[in-house]
Amino acid sequence: MKTSLFATSLLALALVAPLAQAHKAGDIIVRAGAITVDPHESSSDIWVGALGTDVAGTKATLDSDTQLGLNFAYMVTDHVGVELLAATPFSHDVGVAGMPGAFAGLNGKLGELKHLPPTLSVVYYPMDASSAFQPYLGAGINYTWFFDTELSSEAEDKGFSGLDMDDSWGLAAQIGMDYMLTDNIMLNAQVRYIDIDTTGTTSFGGREVKVDVDVDPYVYMVGLGYKF
């Protein structure tokens, strides 16, 4: 009985979805779902003030994180919209790698940081408004705010003190799609690339340690949307 009911529900959605009217000028769209920031970081060699030089082969590392993602969009025309990406704060582990010889003990987790990456984009929907499937492309600008940076107790035991990350402005691009289940409810999936460049600063032995990092994450989101 449950299987039959489930199959009937899916059939009903399949029949209704192609008749759903997609986005039109004046629509407001709210989307929510799981969003993952996956850094594809590259960094300069780490400047170690105690040595007075960059240390060749060293780098900074960042891990990925998944949070609640939110999109707010307004359709300016049937094909063009303005969209704001928001999310609950992302948290990332920051690490040091590649320190050689007597300094190898400094490798590993350095600390943690949080960030918010609000991104404002213009999006273009090429399909006719009668299509239930609505792919789109977007481009815009991102501001990434780093906060709550703190060293791990292990890093402090090694002699590090303080951690700071510069905020970042950068460009963003995205590709995504909506699939209308009803006139108002949609499935959504999207992928973004965001240009995030920052400088991380700490100190070791009372001397500055600094590294430039191109975070450049891919951002993946899957969720549901509602059109007002």
Order of alpha helices (4+ residues) and beta strands (2+ residues): alpha-beta-beta-beta-beta-beta-beta-beta-beta-beta-beta-beta-alpha-beta-beta-beta-beta-beta-beta
